[in-house]
């Protein structure tokens, strides 16, 4: 009597950031690519809402109702007038506080899992609406693949991809707070005329063609200077990856994970080996994208689904 959903990490191949809005958020042109590092979220009927977590850095994951997975369950239950009593277990493999949307992935995974467990029959539009309420990156965790996010990043347009892109991710020794990175962005941009964020046409074309060299020439992240200002050691990691032959190197989202684009799996393995030996990061992972969004990989039988305890 449980449902398990697998949900991917993301890398921002472009993150264009506008000036701070009156509500404190920033308009974005955020080109997401889902990659094959996954959390698995399992929900099981329980006497009360509770969250558990296992896997790398699990001790850093909040287990109370502030967890996005718990908030997703509460939001779906409230909309459908039912109890939110469920046990949510998160098997972590996406880096925690790493700029790869691990918490957002867990929120999307719990939402899809609870919908399947409870038989609420929520439409995709309703699920995406709840995702947008939960956070800017949560809708993309549901959708996966590649997409352009505008507004706060929650308004998505699915993008065409013409091939597989191979990545290496270097996890840092400590985390970075996304709000802190945006505050540093605002500080660094004080007095500067910031243009409206728009998606790069060369980048979108590179994704559509599946061309890693063209993508490498077009990737960008407006938050990278702020992340480097708060965490200067990341520059050494970026330099080590470039020296190892990465086509492109950038901070992933708000960081501190750094992302390296490689031409093929063999090149990715070489970059990963060099980074692991460089002493500039904690761990190294390889993954390819695009990857599917939140996907049910185990569900209850028809009888249990229709007659939950």
N, C-alpha and C positions, 0 to 999 in steps of 0.2 A: 504494500500500500504506500508506494512512494513514486515520485517522478524525478528524474535527473535530467538536467539541461546543461549542455556544453556551450560555453560562450567565449569568444575570442578576445585577445588583446588587440590594440590598434597602434599604428604609427601615424603621425601627422606628416604627410609628405609636403604639405604646405600649410602654414598657419600664419595668415595675415591678420593683424590685430589693429582695430581702429581705436580712436580715442575713447576714454572712459565716458559712459553715458550718465545721465542724471541718476539712474538707479544703481550705479556702481559697476554694472556689467560693461563689457566691450562688445561692439559689433565685430564679427569674425568672418573671414573666408577660410574655412577649415576643410582641407581635403584629407579625408580619413582613408586609410587602407587597413583592413582587418588582416591580422597575421596569425599563423598557427601556433600560438601559445594560448592555452585554454585554462579557465577555471571550470569546475563542474559544480553545479548547485543542485542539491537534492532536498526536496521537501517531503515531509511525512506528517500525517495528522498527529496532533499532540493536544495536551490539556491546556497549554498556553503557548504564546509566541516565544520562541527562544532561538538563538543563533549559536552554532558552533563552527569551528574552523580548524583545518589541518593543512599541512604543507609548509613550504618555505615562508618564513616571516609571518607565520600565522599569529604569533604573539602580538603583532602590531595591528591586527584587525579588530575593530571595535565589535563587541558582541552584544551590545544593547540596541535599543530602538533607533539609534542614530545611524546604524549600518544601513546602507542603501537597499540591501536585500530585505531587511525587516521593513523598511519604509515602503518598499514595493508591495509586500504582502498586505500591509495595513491599508494602503491606498486601494488595491483591488478589492479587498474584503469590504471596505466602506462603500465602494460604488455598487456592490451587489448585495448589500445588506446581510452579510454573513459574518461569522466569527473569524478573526485572524489567527486563531490558535493553530499553529503549525511549527514544526521543528525544521529549521533551515540549516543544512550543513553545507559549508563551502570548502571544497577541496581546491586549495590555491596552487596555481602554477604561474599566474601572471604576477610580475613583481609588484610589491606593495609600495605605494607612494612613489611610483617610478615613472609617471607620465604616460602610462600605457593603458589607462582607463580600467584598471582592475576592479575598483569599487563600482564603477558604472556597469561593468560587465556583470558583476554579481547582482546588481539591481535588476538588470534586464533578464538575467537568468532566473531569478526568483519570481519575477512577474510571469514569465512564460510557464514556469513550473507550477505555480499556484493556479494559474488559469487551467492548466491541464488536470491537476489534481482535483480541483473543486468543480470542474465542468462548468465554469462560468460562461464559456462561449463568447468571450470578449472578441470584438472585431480587431483587425490589425490597426485600424485607425484609433480605436480606444486604447489599445496597448501603447501605441506611439504617443498618444496624448498623455498617458500616465508617465511614460518615460520622460517626456519633456518637463513634467512637473518635478520629477525626481532630480534632474540635473542635465547639464548641457550635452554631455557625452553619452548619456544613457540611450537615447534613440538609436545612435549608430551601433551600439553594442547589440541591439535587437536586430538591426538590418544586416550588418556585416558587408562583405564585399568591398566596394569602394564607393564613396559618396562625398558630395560637397555639402558642408553644413554652413548655413548663414544664420543671421541673428546672433544668438549666443552660441551657435553651432548646432542647435536642436532642429532647425528647419532643413530637412535633407532632400537632396536630389541624387538619386542613384547614378553612378558613373560607369561607363563602359571600361573594361580592362581587356587588353588583347594578349595577355600572357601572364606568366608567373614572375614575381620579383623576389629576389633572395636577399635576406637581411641578416645582420648580426647585431645583437643587442648586448651592450655592456652595462651591467648593473653597478651602481655606485655604492660606496661604503655607507652612505646615509641618505635619507630622503630629502625631498624639497616640498614645501607647502605650496600648492597651486595659488591660493590667495596671496601669499607672500611674493611669489614670482610676478603676479599681475601688479602688485603694489610697487615692486621694483621697476617694472616696465613703465608705470606711470611716473615714477620719480625720474627715470632716465629720459623720459619723453617730455618733461616739463619745459614749456616754452617752445616746443617743436610743433610745427604744423603737420599733423598726422593725416595721410590721405585715407579715403574710404577703402576698406579692404575688398579686394576683388580676386577671384580665382585666376591663376596664371594659365593663359591659353596654351603655351608650349608644354606646361606640365600636364594639362588635361589631354593634350594630343599624345604625349609620351605614354600615359597610362593606357589610352585607347589602343595604341600601337604595340604595347608590350615591350617598349624599347628602353632598356635599363640605362644606356648611355645618355639618351635624351632626358630621361627622368632625373638622372644624377645632375645634369646641368641646370635643372629647373627647381629642385627641392629648396625650400626655404622655411625659416621659422623666426618670426618676429620676436618671440619670447626668448630666443637663445641668448642675446646679450644680457638680459635680466638674469637668466639662470646662471650664466657664467659669472656675473657680478656677485651673486650670492654664493656660488660654489666654483671658485676659480680653478680648482683642480680638474674640473671636467675638460678644460682645454688640453691637458696632457693626454686624456683618453682619446679625444678627438684626433689629436696629432698622431697617436700610436696607430689608430685605425687607418688613417690616410697613408701613413708610412708603410702599412702592411698591404696596400693595394686596393683599399675600398674606393669605389667609384664616387661615393659621396659620404659625408659624415655630418651629422647634425644632432642636436639635442632633441629628444622625442617629446613633443608637447611642452609642458612646463618643467620637464626633467624630473629627476636627474639622470634617468636612463639615456644613454647615447645610442644612436642608430646608425648603422653602416650598410650602405647598399653595395651589393656585390653582383658581378656579372652572371655567375652560375653557382651551383652548389659547391664545386671544388674551390672556387675563389672565396666563397663564404667560409669554408672550413679553414682556409689559410689565414684569413683575417681573424677568425675566432681564436685560432691557436696563438697568433701573435699577441692579440689583446690579453689572453689569459696569462701569457708569459711577461706582459709589460709591467705588471705591478701597479697599474693605474685604475683598476676596477676590482669589484668583489667577485662577480661571477659573469660568465659569458654564455649567451644562448644564440642559437640560429633558428630562423623560422622563415617561412615563405608566405606570400600573400598574392592575391586576395584569399581570404578564408570566409567560410559561411558564418552568418550571424547566429544568434541564440537558437539552438537546435535541441529538441527533445531526443534523448538517446535511450531513455528507459521510462516506461509509463505503466500505470496499473492496468489490469485487465479491464475489459468493457464493463463487467459486472461491478467492479470496485469503482470505476469512474462514474457510473450512473448512480451508485448507492454508497456514497462515502460514509464512513463511520463517524 
